[in-house]
Amino acid sequence: MEKLQHVPRTRVRRSPRYEFVIGSIVALFWLFGISSLGREASISLFASDDIDAMKTCAIRNLEADLTFLDSAKPISKNEFLARRDKLAQAIAQSGADAFVVEPGPAFQYYANVSGSAWGLSERPFLMIVRPDTSDDGKVTAKTAFLVPHFEQGRALLLPIPSSQKDLDIIIWEESWSPYETLHNSTFFEDISKPTVMIDEDMRDFIVRGLQSASFKTVGLAPEVELIRQQKSESEIEILRAVNTGTASAVRAMRPCLKPDLTEADVGDILNAALESVGFKPAFALVLFDEHAANPHGGTANPNKKLTRDTMVLIDVGAVYLGYESDCTRSFLIEQGKKKSSDPLRQEKHTVWQIVHEAQTVAAMTMKPNVTAAEVDLAARTVIEHAGYGYAFTHRLGHSIGIRGHESPYLNMGNRDTYLKPGMVFTNEPGIYLEQRFGIRHEDVYVIRENGEAELLTGKRATNMFEP
């Protein structure tokens, strides 16, 4: 097949009663909290006006200080272009010919288009980046986009930063193989069997399609992974804003909460606070007492009610300017004037302090050239020495950015990953006691060139009543 031209954005070259009874039955099922899947639905004891009042309280408290938003700005066009140039240099260093990605986190990172902005289907829409070396040896990115012809107009409306007036578009018709079209385009006219690096989220049928069209596919090289792992100052400021704001929302909500709320009620109130400052809630895991003995919940009893003695664990995330937060707080809703009758109160206090100390020690260990394993073990050692080692059941943390969970990961087996300046991690030790309660503290830190890691969550929890 002859070479097909890839084209700029401005030109394209082709190659009645019954219902009442049923409705009543459904209503009864809902009233008693039974869904079609056999799970109970959360039943709140509060009227909607009461919940709304608690939402208003949380929002008012949060909006009393919004300075955490001041330094965060959207990623600039120049930074997107610089990222692609770094990518091209890493591709060249690895020995591959190109990098291929479809809409998702990596596409968003390099070209400002997320998976939700496009929507994946069986028709491939791909970005391809190749290294372009100038006469003086400078390597920059040469970028093209493989697009179904009938979707070309929609693709051109996407906010893709470009150094050129027109995007390079390679179109394919429904009756063509998109992979053969890409291989036979002028974008690859100088290479008969290109080696292309595949993004980790690429769907398998696209990988196989590329392989069937004489492309050799390889996984991500460490040089490429490192680009997203080391955050720029612009990214760090966004992460600071969204993580500080998320922690502040939990802190602002706590004094507004009242006994007899359900976990779902608390999640709704928290999400309302997050939305009030322009954040998009990603998740709000609210767990009471023994429910939190499973780190991520999974309880079949959503109607458990909040009391003054309930240890509340909230793991919450939100999105702002394309970047995610991840924050966990464990607290009681109020100190109270009467002495607690909870037989677990003292142990809750003790465990809370142990987990806090473990987090402190881990944060002090987060420095350049320390391994990910060393940081995990620093926290784990504190908990083990306190006699609760068996109850710290997960890794210490993970990186975070456009995705809530990114590599690298802080676990005691990760001895080959060395922390580098600009890497951002969660620090989230926990102790989980079956049939009793669970406690986790989670804050986000950035590794700095000199000195200890910098907290990006505003401030840490102080005690069980000041999360």
N, C-alpha and C positions, 0 to 999 in steps of 0.2 A: 504494500500500500504506500502511495506517495505521501510525503510529509504534508500534514495539514497545518495551515497557518493558525497560530494563536493571535487573537485580534485585540486591539484596544477597545475601550469602552464605547467609542463612537461609531465603530463599524464592525459588522459580523460577516464572516464568510461561511456559507453553509457547507459543507460536505452533507238501672234506676232504682232500681232497688238493690239489686245484687251488689251494685257498687257501694251502696250505703252500708250493707252488712260487712262487706270486706273491709271498708274503711274503718268501721267500728272495731273490728278485730285488730287491725293494725294499730289503731290508737291505743287499745288496751295493752298490746304488747309493748308499745313504746312507754306507756305510763308506768308499767312495772319494770322498765329498764331492760327488756329483752330484745335483742336484735335478731335478725334473720340468721346470723352466724352463731347464735348461742351465747354471745357475750353480753354482759350487763352494760347498760348505758349509764353515764354519770347522772345522778339526780341531785340537783342543788336544792338546799333549803332556803335559799335567798331569792327574793323577787328580783326581777331584772333591774328595777330602780336601785335596789341596794347594791347590786354588782356595779351598776353604772356609777354610783357614788364612790365606790372604792377605786374604780378606774380613774375617775376625776381626781381623787386624792393622790394617786400614784403619779398621774400626769403633772399635776400641779407641783409636786415635790421634785420631779425630774426636771421640769422646765425652769426651776429656780436657778439653775446653773447649767448653761449649755456651752460653756467655754470649750468643752471637749471637741466641739465641731469646728473650732476656729481655724485650725491649721491644716485640715484635710481638703484637698483640691482634687478634681478629676485628673486622671493620668493624661498628660499632654500628647499631642501628635508627635512631637519630637521624641518623646520617650518610647512610644510605640515603634517608631522607625529605628531608634537605637537598639531596641530589643531584637528586632529582626536582623540587624547587622551583627549583633553578638551571636545570634543563632547561626548566621551564615559562617562566621568565624569558627564556631564550635563544630559545625558540620565539616568544614574543611580540615580542621584539626583531627577529627575522628576518621577521616578517610572516606566518608560517604559522599554521594553526589547531590543529595537533596533531602529535605524533610517534608513529610506529608502529614496533614492534619485535617480533620473535619470539625464542624462547629462543636464547641465544648470548652472546657477550661483553658486548654492550650491555645485554641483559636482565639478565645477571648483575650488571653494574655498578649498574643502577638498581633492581633488584628481587630480587637475591639468588637468581636461578634461571639456571643454566647450561644449555647445549644438552644436555649429558650427563644433567643432572638430569631433563629432560623427555623428550627424544628427538623429533626432528623427523619429521613424516610429511606425507602429503598433506592432512591436516586442520589448518587454521590454528589456532594458539593464539597470540593477540596481546595485547600490552600497548599501551594507547593513553593518552597523556598530553596533557592540554590545559591551557593557562594559565587560571587562575581569578582574576580581578581583584576585590578587595574594594572597598568604598566609599572607603576611604582610599588606594586605589591600589596596595596590596600585591598582588603576583602570587605565587600558590602553585600547586601541581600538583593537578589533578583527574585521577584515574587510574581506568581501567576495564580489564577483561580480557575478550576475546572467546574463548569456550571451547565446544568441542563439548559438547552437553548430557550425553552419556553419560560424559564425562570430568570433569564438574564436581566430583565428589567427590574425584578425584585432585588436581585443581587446588587445592582448598581445603586440602589437606595440605601444600602447598608453603610454605616458610618466607619468604613475601613480607611484608616490613615494611609496616605500614599505620598511618596516624594514626586510622583509623576502626575501630570494632569489627568491621564486616563489609566485605569486599571488594565492589566493584561488579563484578558478573558479568553479561555479555551472553551468553546462551546461543544456540546455533543447532543445529537439528536436521539430521540427515543429508540430508533431502529439501529443505533450504533452501539458498539461497546465503549463505554466511557474510558476504560483503561487503555484499550488500543488507541483511542483518540488522543489520550494524553501522551502515550509513548511515541506516536507518530506526528506529534505537533513539533513546531520549530523550537519549542522550549527545550526539547531533548534531542535536537537534530545532530548534536555532536557526540552522542553516547548511544551505542546500540543496546547495551544492557545496563541501565542505570542502577546503582545501589541507593535505595531510598530508606531513610530512617523513618520509622512509623511511630506516631504518638501512642502513648500507652492506652488511650481510650478509643483507639480506632477499632471499629467493628470488624469482626473476622471476615465477613463476606467481602469487604473492601480489600483487606489484605490479600485474600485469595485471588480476587480479581486482578490486582496489580501483579501478583506472581504469574498469573496466566498470560500476562501481556509483556513478558520478558523483563519485568522489574525484579531485582533482587531486594528483598526486604530484610531490614535489621532492626533491632530494638534500640531504645534510647541509649545514647552514649553518656557516660558520666559528665562529660563537658557540657552536654545539652541540659541534663537534669540540674546542674549547678546554677544555670541562669535563673530559673524560677526559684530556686532555693535561697539565693542571696537577694534579699529585697533591697530596692532602692529607697532613698529617703522619702520619696513621694509615697511609695507603698507603705512604708512604716508609719507615716503620719495618718494615712487612712486607717490602717490597722489599729493605731492608737485611738483614733476617734471612735471607731465602731466597738472596740473592746472596752474602752472606758465608759462609753455610753451604755453598753449592755450591763456592765457591773453596776453602774449608777442607777439603772432602771430597777434592778433587784433591790438595791438599797433604798430607793425612793418608795418602792411598793411595800416593804415589810411593815412599817407602822400603820399602813392602811388595812392590813389583813385582820379578819375577825374569826373567832372560832366557828366551826361548822361549815366552813368552805370546803369544797372538794378540790382534788388536785386539778381537775379541769377548770374550775372557777379561777384558781390562782394563775393557771396558764393563760386564761383569757385576759385577766387583769394585766399581767405582765406584757402580753403582746400589744395591748392597747397603749401602754406606756411607750413601748419601742416604736410603734407606728407614729406616735405623736411627734417624734423628732425626725421623721423621714427614714427610719430604718425599716427594712422588710424582714419580718420574723422568719427565721429558717426552721427553728424547732424550739420547743419549751418542754423539757422533761421535768415534771414536778412529781416528787415521790415523798410520801409520808412514812416516817419511822421504818417498820419492817419492810415496806415496799422498796426502800432504798438499799436493803441488804443485797439486792441484785443491782449492780452498778447502773444498768440501763433499764431497770424496772421489769415490766412484763407481767405485772399483777393482773388477776382477773376480777379484782374488786375495786372498781373506780369510785365507789361511794364512801370510802373511808373519809372521815371528817377530821378537819384540823382542830386541834386543841391547844391550850397554852403550853402543854408539855411536849407537843409533837416536834420531833427533829425533822425539819423540812430540808430536803435536798433538791435544789433546782439547777439543772444543767441546761443552759440556754444559748442560742446562737441567732445572729441576725446578719443581714447584708446591708452594706452601705458603700456606694460608689464601686460596686463590683467585688468588694472584699468582705470576708466573713469574720464574725466573732465567735468565741467559744469560752464560756465562763461558767463556773460552778460555784455555788455558795450553799453552805449548810448552816441553818440557824433556827432559833426559836422566835415566835412572833412577838413575845413580850416577856419582860422579866417578872412582872407581877409582884404584888406586895405580900401575898401569902406564900408560905413555904411550900415548895412543890411536893406532891404526894407520889410523884413518878419514881418508882424504885430504880429506874435506869438513869436518873438525872446525873448522878455523880459520874457514872461511866461515860455518859455522853460528853460531859465536860472534859474528862480526861482524854478521851479519844480525839475530841476536837483539837485539843492542844497538841497531841502527838502528831496528828496529820499536819497541823500548821507548822510545827517544827521541822517535819520532813520536807515540806515545801520550801522553807527558809534555807535549809542546808542544800537542797538541790539548786536553788537560785544562785547561791554563792559558788556553786561548782560550775555553772554555765559560763565558760570562758573559751576563747579561741584555742584550738588544738587539743581540747579535752574531747574524749570520745563520747558518743551518745550513751554507751554502756556505763561509763563512769558517772554520768549525771543520774541515770536511773538508780544505780547502786547506792549513790549517796543518800537518796530519799529512802530507799528500801532498807538500808542499814539502820536508820533511825527507828523505823517501824518494827523491825525485827528485834532490836535491842529492848523495845518497850513490851515485847511479848505478843505482838499482833502480826508478825510476819506472814502467817498463814492466811490473813484476812486482806492482804494487799494483793489483789488477784489480777491486775492488768499492768500494762506498761505505764511508764511515768507520763509520756506525752507524745506529741506529734507536731510536725510543722503545720503552718496555717497560712492561708493567703486568699487567692481567688476561690480555692476550695477550703472547706472546713478542716479536712484532713489531707495533708500533703506529706511527702517524704522530705527529709529523713525522719525516722522515728526514734524516740528515746526509749530503748528497751535494753535490758541487761545483756542481750546477746549481740547487740550492734556495736561490735568492737572495731569495725573498719571505717566507720563514719566519724570524721573529726569535725567539731563545730567550727564554723567560719563566721567572720563578721557579716552581719546582715541577715543571718539565718534567724527565723522567728519560730518559737516553740511554745506549746502549752506546757505548763508545769502542774500536774494534777494527781498527786498522790491521794489514796483513799483507804479507808478501813471499812469492811463490810461484815457485819455480824448477823448471821442468819436468825430470823424470827425476832430480831431486836431493832436494829437500825443500821444505817450506813452514813458515812461522812466522807465528803470529798471537797477539797479546795482546788480551784483551777484558775490560774492567771496566765497571761501571755507575756513572754519576754523576748527581747531581741538581743542577739549576741553583739557585743561591741568590741572594737579593736583593743581598747585598753580598759582594764577594770572589769567589774561585775556586769552581768546582763542587766538591761534596762527594762523596767516594768512598763508594759503597754496597757495595763488595765486601770490606770488612775491610782488606785490604792487597794491594798489587800484587805481581806477581812481582819477585824480586830479581835472580836470575841463572838460568842454564840448569839449575841443580840445586836451586833454591829457588823453585818456582812459586807 
